[in-house]
Amino acid sequence: MRRPLTVAIGCLAMTGTLLILPVTAETAPEPEPVSSAVEQLPLGSVQAPAPGAEVQPGTTEPVPGLEAAPTLTLTQAGTAEFSAVGVTWVLDPAVVDVVVKLRVQDSAGAWGQWTELAMDGVGPSSNEAATAPGDQRGGTEPVWSGPSYGAEVEVLTRSGATPLDVQLVLIDPRESAADTVPAEPEIQDVANAAATMPPIYSRAQWGADESIMTWPPEYAGTIKAATVHHTADANGYPAEDVPRILRSIYQFHSVSRGWGDIGYNVLTDRFGRLWEGRAGGLASTVIGAHAGGFNSSNFGVSMLGNYDVVDTPQAMIDAVGSVIAWKLALYGVNPRGSTTLVSGGGGTAKYPAGTAVMLPTIMGHRDVGNTTCPGQYGYVRLGEIRNRAAGLIGSVPGDVSPVGVSAMRASGGQMTMFARGMDSAVYFKSSSQSGQWGTWTPIPHGIVSGPPTVIGYGNAVDIVARGFDGTYWGNFATLNAQGQPAQWRGWYPLPGGGMFSTAPAVASAGPNLLTIVGRGLDGALWQLTWNGSRWSSWATLGGVSQAAPTVHARTVNGAPGYVVYGLALNSRINFVTAGASSPGALSAWATSGYYSRTGAQADAGDQTAAPGGVLTTTNADSVVGLTNTLSGRTVSLAAPISSRAAMVAHPDGSVFVFARGMDNQMWATIWYPNTGPVGRWWPLGGVFQ
């Protein structure tokens, strides 16, 4: 009996969830959270002005063509001190083009210049648990005014419906010792990324009051792109004001707009300093609220200031390029490439819901929204940002691996399939001895960022998958009398740390011998082993792979070992032999001669390997086949599939093959390697990503 992975962990503490752990902060005294003071002044609507508000013809500084249009206005002098201003109204998709003009009063009673507040229709994320129904509101961007003591606002509808229940929001973010910025940002580079993580000031360092963070973080399946914004805010702020500016944006987004948290993932100031935005983990796929209709799988970085009126400082552009390089490198995204995102619609989104749009992987907000963001001077710097990000990442290839599925066989002959659902949970489905299939069941308390890999022992199963923090996590279950997984132990992080860019590969070379192979963020392959008494550290196998690795147990130099496969940059499957008792390469990398557009997948899901070890490969026409690595014979799967295949061998010589079809459900077929081709396929249901 091979030693189950969970038993081998010994006293390693297990966790009940696989949700992302944030990139950790280095030890430093945490500043106290700061609560903002807020005053809300009602304006009502053009149809029914609130007491003190009026309706006048046009704005003080006329809008061309609308000089006589009804304009809702309010003047409030002698207020308590505030430093940031925004306007909100009842959330209504029909409110699409509102002009909001504002001026503020200083301590001497003098009124400043009129400024226009940009309408902000980005909307919250799709997480319905963020706030209670009706709490989310439409509105403008918040604007940093500096210390002010009165405000005058004018609201005019240029097109679409007129806003209702308009409110002027005055925010005093208050001062704190936290505003004296520490010499070093708390969040340092603790991730082994292809591009170095630039230092980032934590939420605690800008005094975030976590009691108003009511948004339960939601995670996308991966990161596909980054969007650059500006806050359309003041430009000449001193360094010590930045924490207060961040607190005011946080207050306005979280409470006034009802989003439950700040919308951007990261913000940068004009001095080139980076600040943590949305909670949920900087290295994660946490969904923000920054690009209406395109928040999912999209990393949002906002530049503090209005870069429609002044140029962007070089230090700021460098910082944006650095943090985007680090983030995209975590997920194998080419900074100069393109990707397809599907619009969620709503707000100021350019595209209706459900529209698939090809976009650059580094884009400006205006590319997906009806806005000028990130301003004319910010937008023209996107090419420089892409080049900087690409230069920092270097030549690390992206991940071309398709969706992967896994399967294993119980000692009684029952089979179980594993795949990642549309909600990012891992689902499994088992057969009975009579061949009847049960229902798809989720493994509780965890979501993963890539396909799972399993190793079966006849009466138990271990599963390994990449979490949303980029590390590998494991889970374990014994099999019940029906040969089905039961009583999952809970997800736990594998020892040794590390961050990885693809699904793992798992194999066993004998009793109490186990190996896990992953592709690091540098594109190289890494190996972790259990030798029967202890875990090794991660050791590099070298090479560069553009797909998830594959591993087969094989006798090497007369001893148990492994053959590890990767996909070279020329799309040939390369291999290296590796140790079983301790990690590390035992040979130089060599080419197998097999071509594949998507990499190889092994049959190492249980102890009964298909004859010779079989790889799933693809030819130049993307036709998927099963290749016997000893005989060199390849058999076509004879049907279009959208994943690599999982295989389960039986004592009678048959091999069951499982794969995701073009309809995203699971399909199965039977292959007899010694007698003939693959048989017909039949559906097994489910919808998987």
Protein Blocks (a to p, Z undefined) as FASTA:
>chain_A
ZZdfklmnomaccdfbfbdcdddddddddddddddddddddebjaklccehiacdehjfb
acehilmgccdddddehiacdfbdcddddddfklmbdcdddddddfkopacddddddddf
kbpafblklpcehkaccddddddebjafbdcdddddfbdcddehiacddddebpafklmc
cfbdfbdcfbdcfbdcdddddfklnopafklmmbccdddfbdfbdcdddehiafkbcfkl
mmmmmmmmmmmmmmmnonopafbfbdcdfkopacdfbehijklmcdcdfbghilgopacd
ddedjfklbccdfklmmmmmmmmmmmmmmnopafkbccddddeeghjbfbdghiacdddf
bdcfklmpccfbebjklmmmmmmmmmmmmmmnomadcdfbdcdddddddfkopacddddd
fkopacdddddfkopacdddddehiacfbdcddddehjaccdddddfkopacdddddddf
kopaehifbicddehiaadfbdcddddfbehiacdddddfkopacddddehjaccdddde
ejadfbdcddddddeehiacdddddddfkopacdddddfkbgcdfbdcddehiacfkbpa
dfklbmbdcehiaaddddfkopacdddfklopacdehiacfbdcdddddfkopacddddd
fkopacdddddfklmccdddddeejjdZZ
